[in-house]
Amino acid sequence: MAKGFRDLQVWHLSVSLSLAIYEMTTTFPKHELYGLTSQMRRASVSIASNIAEGSARKTRRDYRQFVTIALGSNYELQTQLLLSRHLHYATPDQLDPIEALCHRIARMLTRLEDYLRKPPPATTVNDPTPNN
């Protein structure tokens, strides 16, 4: 695909989301280290990773599939954030901005997915050979 993942705002935001998740989960109970903590970290990393991997694919369809996976990981993380809230593992001050970022990224991924669903714009090629 023409645009590299480092040029995509949604990728940069996803990396920021991952960093926020890693920071927030350092205060989770130790018994969750291989449970919810690990799941949240993996889901957050999956979002940015799938955007990057998809951008290297040769077709829009393949790229879109990875964007769809990233969106699924985003929704998985949103569910885990909700559980963290109900279990009182994090404060609303910690969770609210992260949840807002998740929602923003989900909207951006949905728009990217829609864009990739459409056929690419037609390009015109000027043929320098004469029509004899």
C-alpha positions as CSV (number, residue, x, y, z in Angstrom):
1,M,0.0,0.0,0.0
2,A,1.2,3.5,-0.7
3,K,1.1,5.0,2.8
4,G,3.4,3.5,5.4
5,F,2.0,2.8,8.9
6,R,4.3,5.4,10.4
7,D,2.4,8.1,8.4
8,L,-1.0,7.0,9.9
9,Q,-2.3,9.0,12.9
10,V,-4.3,6.0,14.0
11,W,-1.1,4.0,14.3
12,H,0.5,6.7,16.4
13,L,-2.6,6.9,18.7
14,S,-2.6,3.1,19.0
15,V,1.0,3.1,20.2
16,S,0.1,5.8,22.7
17,L,-2.8,3.7,23.8
18,S,-0.5,0.7,24.4
19,L,1.9,2.8,26.5
20,A,-1.0,4.0,28.6
21,I,-2.2,0.5,29.1
22,Y,1.2,-0.7,30.2
23,E,1.5,2.2,32.6
24,M,-2.0,1.7,34.1
25,T,-1.7,-2.1,34.5
26,T,1.5,-1.8,36.6
27,T,-0.8,-1.0,39.6
28,F,-3.1,-4.0,38.9
29,P,-3.1,-6.8,41.5
30,K,-0.2,-9.2,41.1
31,H,-2.6,-12.2,40.8
32,E,-3.8,-10.6,37.5
33,L,-0.3,-10.5,36.0
34,Y,-1.0,-13.5,33.8
35,G,-4.7,-12.8,33.6
36,L,-6.3,-9.4,32.8
37,T,-3.0,-7.5,32.9
38,S,-1.5,-9.7,30.2
39,Q,-4.7,-9.8,28.1
40,M,-5.0,-6.0,28.1
41,R,-1.4,-5.5,27.2
42,R,-1.6,-8.0,24.3
43,A,-4.9,-6.6,23.0
44,S,-3.4,-3.0,23.0
45,V,-0.2,-4.1,21.3
46,S,-2.3,-6.0,18.7
47,I,-4.1,-2.9,17.6
48,A,-0.9,-1.0,16.4
49,S,0.8,-4.2,15.3
50,N,-2.1,-5.2,13.0
51,I,-2.2,-1.7,11.5
52,A,1.5,-2.0,10.7
53,E,1.3,-5.5,9.3
54,G,-1.7,-4.7,7.2
55,S,0.0,-1.7,5.7
56,A,2.7,-3.9,4.2
57,R,0.1,-6.1,2.4
58,K,-0.1,-5.9,-1.4
59,T,-3.9,-5.6,-1.7
60,R,-6.5,-3.4,-0.2
61,R,-8.5,-6.5,0.8
62,D,-5.6,-8.0,2.7
63,Y,-4.9,-4.6,4.4
64,R,-8.6,-4.3,5.3
65,Q,-8.5,-7.7,7.0
66,F,-5.7,-6.6,9.3
67,V,-7.6,-3.4,10.1
68,T,-10.6,-5.5,11.0
69,I,-8.5,-7.5,13.3
70,A,-7.1,-4.3,14.9
71,L,-10.7,-3.1,15.4
72,G,-11.6,-6.4,17.1
73,S,-8.6,-6.1,19.4
74,N,-9.8,-2.5,20.2
75,Y,-13.3,-3.9,21.2
76,E,-11.6,-6.6,23.2
77,L,-9.6,-4.0,25.1
78,Q,-12.8,-1.9,25.7
79,T,-14.4,-4.9,27.3
80,Q,-11.3,-5.4,29.5
81,L,-11.3,-1.7,30.5
82,L,-14.9,-2.1,31.6
83,L,-14.0,-5.1,33.7
84,S,-11.1,-3.2,35.2
85,R,-13.5,-0.4,36.2
86,H,-16.0,-2.9,37.8
87,L,-13.2,-4.6,39.6
88,H,-11.8,-1.3,40.9
89,Y,-8.4,-2.1,39.5
90,A,-8.1,1.5,38.1
91,T,-9.6,4.8,39.0
92,P,-12.0,6.7,36.7
93,D,-9.3,9.3,36.3
94,Q,-7.1,6.6,34.8
95,L,-9.8,4.9,32.8
96,D,-11.8,7.7,31.3
97,P,-9.0,9.1,29.0
98,I,-8.0,5.6,27.9
99,E,-11.5,4.7,27.1
100,A,-12.0,7.9,25.1
101,L,-8.8,7.1,23.2
102,C,-10.1,3.6,22.5
103,H,-13.3,5.0,21.1
104,R,-11.4,7.5,18.9
105,I,-9.2,4.8,17.5
106,A,-12.2,2.6,16.8
107,R,-13.8,5.4,14.8
108,M,-10.6,5.9,12.9
109,L,-10.2,2.2,12.2
110,T,-13.8,2.0,11.0
111,R,-13.2,4.8,8.6
112,L,-10.0,3.2,7.3
113,E,-11.8,-0.1,6.9
114,D,-14.5,1.7,4.9
115,Y,-11.9,3.4,2.7
116,L,-10.1,0.2,2.0
117,R,-13.4,-1.5,1.0
118,K,-13.8,0.9,-1.9
119,P,-12.0,0.3,-5.2
120,P,-8.8,2.4,-5.6
121,P,-9.2,5.6,-7.6
122,A,-8.5,5.0,-11.3
123,T,-5.2,6.3,-12.5
124,T,-4.7,7.6,-16.1
125,V,-1.6,6.7,-17.9
126,N,-0.4,8.8,-20.8
127,D,0.7,6.6,-23.6
128,P,3.5,8.3,-25.5
129,T,3.2,6.1,-28.5
130,P,1.3,7.6,-31.5
131,N,-2.0,6.0,-32.7
132,N,-0.9,5.0,-36.2
